[in-house]
Amino acid sequence: MRTLLFCLITVFAISSAAIAGESSAPTNSGVISIKSNHDVKSTADKLVNILETKGMTVFARINHAEGAQKVGKLLRPTELVIFGNPKVGTPLMQCEQRVAIDLPQKALIWQDEKDDVWFSYNDPAYLSERHQIKDCQKVLSKIGNALANFSAAATK
């Protein structure tokens, strides 16, 4: 019984520390976060413009703060942009079809409690590890470079 209680307390302490750490200083738990020089809306607007200029499909733009407001809750500005390109996503899914659960790509633009704005996205290396993708490094590298370029352009 003591062992179980100790394990539960340890898990709670580690989880609390992880949650606290993510809200004040993004860590890479499979997510890359880039600080933006703009507010959430402007960063998301810039991203959508860049994606459309590059011929990417923007499937959705979700304003989570608006959704929260509709149910009487407060949430700092938080927007999710869902986008992709079958020319890149399809070859990745051909390497490992289960990666489709993480596609299309997503960019989360959010404001933390210090009013800093972040642009976060899934690290392609994490997706490779998560789905045990083999022999697809060229595609993963291409995706990683594209995401880095999109995030840099939207946040500067």
Helices and strands as residue ranges (DSSP letters): H 2-24, E 31-36, H 40-53, E 57-63, H 64-70, E 78-84, H 86-95, G 97-102, E 105-111, E 117-122, H 124-130, H 137-155
